[in-house]
Amino acid sequence: MRRIDSILTILLLASLAFCAVYSLNPPTPRYFPLERAWHVTAEGQGPGMGWYGRSGAALLGGLLAGCCGYLWTALRSRHETRPLKPATVWLLSAILFVALGLTAAKIVHEQQVWFVKSPAPLAQPAEAPADSSPQVTGGE
């Protein structure tokens, strides 16, 4: 396997793994600013910042798939030196573009759903007792 074929294969595997993990939305750390707390969850009640954990999990999945692809192409290149056929390269490229398109469509759909959600009710502060108003004394 030629070097350019190895690079293409590694990038394809890493990108597909990234898209798959990002689309699956596994439980990851998510920050909830109204609660000022972190929770490990896939979805939460109310506004939460899940992009960081979700992207981190997807990057980790892509990194692991890229490492596996590197090992696979390194072992394969010892036994096979012929290049990938042009049809195979086109097919792999088409698979990559379809995966990226599906991931982008999922992100757009999630954003549309999130923007039309009614916000979670905010916790009302406890009312102060009526006789706890500050007392003004006329001290001279």
WOWO-V456828 format. One record per run of one state. SS is the DSSP state (~ for helix, > for strand, _ for the rest). FROM is the first residue (numbers start at 1). TO is the last residue. If there is no record, write none. Layout:
BEGIN
SS|FROM|TO ; SS|FROM|TO
END
This chain:
BEGIN
_|1|2 ; ~|3|24 ; _|25|27 ; >|28|32 ; _|33|36 ; >|37|41 ; _|42|48 ; >|49|49 ; _|50|50 ; ~|51|79 ; _|80|85 ; ~|86|116 ; _|117|129 ; ~|130|132 ; _|133|140
END
